[in-house]
Amino acid sequence: MIAGACCPLLRPTPSLIAFRCQSSPPVPPPSKPDPGGEEHVGLQIGSAVVLVAAPPALKTAAPMPSLKVNTGQIKAGDVRRIASRRPKDVWAVRLAIGTYLIDGKDFKPLDLENHSKEEAQ
């Protein structure tokens, strides 16, 4: 038996890999705004909001969050304040039972100026 004849894969073979770099045109920003983003444009920390739907579960806004079942602690129509903004249209809202993360679809901003004008008429 000849050495190297039975295992031709043991010898290193030179290989050539070529890369071609191209620049592509910049991608334009999406034309549609983030859903729900228009409704919450003017919200800031401390803004008043009205809950339009009571979520079935509540997630705490603590550094180590936990889920709690909403057994009537918060109801639709409750007026509360924004504590902070989180990614993906999630807001930390200060409730009577603590600060919880509420999805943007579950509340709407409270417009105090229009509300007071309606009461005056």
N, C-alpha and C positions, 0 to 999 in steps of 0.2 A: 504494500500500500504506500502510496506517495503522500508525503506530508503536505497538507493544504489542499489536496485534490478532493478529499471527502467533504470538506467544509469551506466552500468558497466565500461564505458570508463572514468569516472571521477577519478577512482583510478589509481595512477601511477603504471605501471608494469615495473619490471626490464627488461632491454634488454642488450644483449651482442653483441658487434661488434668486430670482430677480423680483424687485418690487418697483412698482410704478406709482409715483405720488401725483395726485391730481387735486385741484381745488374745485369744489362744487359751489354753485351760487348759494348765497345765504337763504335759509328757509324763512319765508314770511311768517309773522305771528298769526295765530288763528284769528279768523274773522269774527267768530262767535265769542262773546264774553262767557266767562265761567257761569254755569247756571246757578242762579241764586245770588250771584255776586252783585248784580245791579240793585237788588232790593236792600242789601246791607252796606251800601257804599258809605253812608254818613255815620255809621256806627263807630263809636270810640269807647274807651274804657269809661265807665260811669253812665253810658247812655241807657235810658229806660227802654225795656222791651216788654211786649205782651205775648204770653205763650198762647199759640193758636191750637196746639195739640199737646196733650200730656204724653210723653214717651213712656212705654211700658217698663223700661229699665233705665236707671240712672247710673252714669259713670262719674265717679268722683274726680275732681281736678287736682288731687294730691299727687306728689311725686311718684308714689306707688299707687296707681288708681285701682279701684275695685268697683264691681257692678253691684247695684242694689235694685231690688224690685220696687217699682213705684206703687205703693199701696195707698194712694190717695194723698201723698204728701204734697204733690204739686198737681194743679188742675189747669185746664185750658182757661184763659182769661186772667191768670195771675200776672201782675206787673212786677218785674224784677230789674236788676241792674247788671250790665256787662262788667265782668272782672278782667278778662283778657281774651285775646284772639288766638286760636290754634289753627293749624293747617286744615285744608279741605272743608272750609265753611263750617268749622266747629268752634263754638264759643264757650268760654267759661262764664257761667252766669251765677251770680250770688243769689241763692234761694234762702228761705227762712231756715232750712235744715242744713245749710252748708253751701259750698261752691261745687257746682256740678257742670260737666261738659254737655252742652245741648247742641244738637244739629241745627243749622240755619233754617231748615224747612219747618222747624217746630215753633218758631217765634217770628214776630214782625216788629219793626221799630215803632215805638210809641211817639206819635207826633203831638206834642203838647200844645203847639200853637193852633193847629186845626181843631184839636179837641176842645180847647177853650173857646174858640170862635163858634163852634156848633152849640155849645152850652149857652152862650150869650144870646143866641137867636131864638 
